[in-house]
């Protein structure tokens, strides 16, 4: 990178999907690496809303002011 170029904005996420054979569907966790903030989700839309808080352009959606639902865990 050249000295006059702005630094890239980086948003990294870890996503874990869990499928319980005794239950229908799945659930999971998504963590924003830079802030070490994570939420538990049962619907993909919850994960998308969380990701949009940190990288809305990556998903092509508007950033939400939501905390990601009642299951949000702030670390």
C-alpha positions as CSV (number, residue, x, y, z in Angstrom):
1,X,0.0,0.0,0.0
2,X,1.3,3.4,-0.8
3,X,1.6,6.1,1.8
4,X,-1.1,8.4,0.3
5,X,-3.7,5.6,0.0
6,X,-6.2,5.3,2.8
7,X,-6.1,2.2,4.9
8,X,-8.7,-0.4,4.0
9,X,-11.7,-0.9,6.4
10,X,-11.7,-4.5,7.6
11,X,-14.6,-6.2,9.3
12,X,-14.1,-9.9,10.1
13,X,-16.7,-12.3,11.4
14,X,-16.8,-15.9,12.7
15,X,-20.1,-17.7,12.1
16,X,-21.0,-21.0,13.7
17,X,-24.0,-23.0,12.6
18,X,-25.4,-25.7,14.9
19,X,-28.0,-28.2,13.8
20,X,-29.6,-30.3,16.5
21,X,-30.8,-33.6,15.2
22,X,-33.6,-33.7,17.7
23,X,-34.9,-30.2,16.7
24,X,-36.1,-28.7,13.5
25,X,-33.8,-26.1,12.0
26,X,-30.6,-24.6,13.3
27,X,-29.1,-21.9,15.5
28,X,-25.7,-20.3,15.6
29,X,-23.4,-17.6,16.8
30,X,-21.8,-14.8,14.9
31,X,-18.9,-12.8,16.3
32,X,-17.4,-9.6,15.1
33,X,-13.7,-10.2,15.5
34,X,-12.4,-6.6,15.9
35,X,-14.8,-5.8,18.8
36,X,-15.2,-9.4,20.2
37,X,-19.0,-8.8,20.2
38,X,-21.2,-11.8,19.4
39,X,-24.9,-12.8,19.3
40,X,-26.7,-16.0,19.2
41,X,-29.2,-16.3,16.3
42,X,-32.0,-18.7,15.3
43,X,-32.9,-16.9,12.1
44,X,-30.4,-15.8,9.4
45,X,-31.9,-12.4,9.3
46,X,-30.7,-11.8,12.9
47,X,-27.1,-12.6,11.8
48,X,-27.5,-10.3,8.8
49,X,-28.7,-7.5,11.0
50,X,-25.8,-8.0,13.4
51,X,-23.2,-8.0,10.5
52,X,-24.8,-4.9,9.0
53,X,-24.0,-3.0,12.3
54,X,-20.3,-3.4,11.4
55,X,-20.2,-3.8,7.6
56,X,-23.5,-2.7,6.0
57,X,-22.0,-2.3,2.5
58,X,-20.8,-5.9,2.6
59,X,-24.4,-7.2,2.6
60,X,-25.9,-4.4,0.6
61,X,-28.3,-3.6,3.3
62,X,-28.9,-0.7,5.6
63,X,-27.2,-0.7,9.0
64,X,-29.6,-1.4,11.9
65,X,-29.7,0.2,15.3
66,X,-31.0,-3.1,16.7
67,X,-28.8,-4.8,19.3
68,X,-29.4,-8.1,17.4
69,X,-32.2,-9.4,19.6
70,X,-32.7,-10.5,23.1
71,X,-30.0,-13.1,22.8
72,X,-27.3,-10.5,22.1
73,X,-24.2,-11.1,24.2
74,X,-21.8,-8.2,24.4
75,X,-18.3,-9.2,25.5
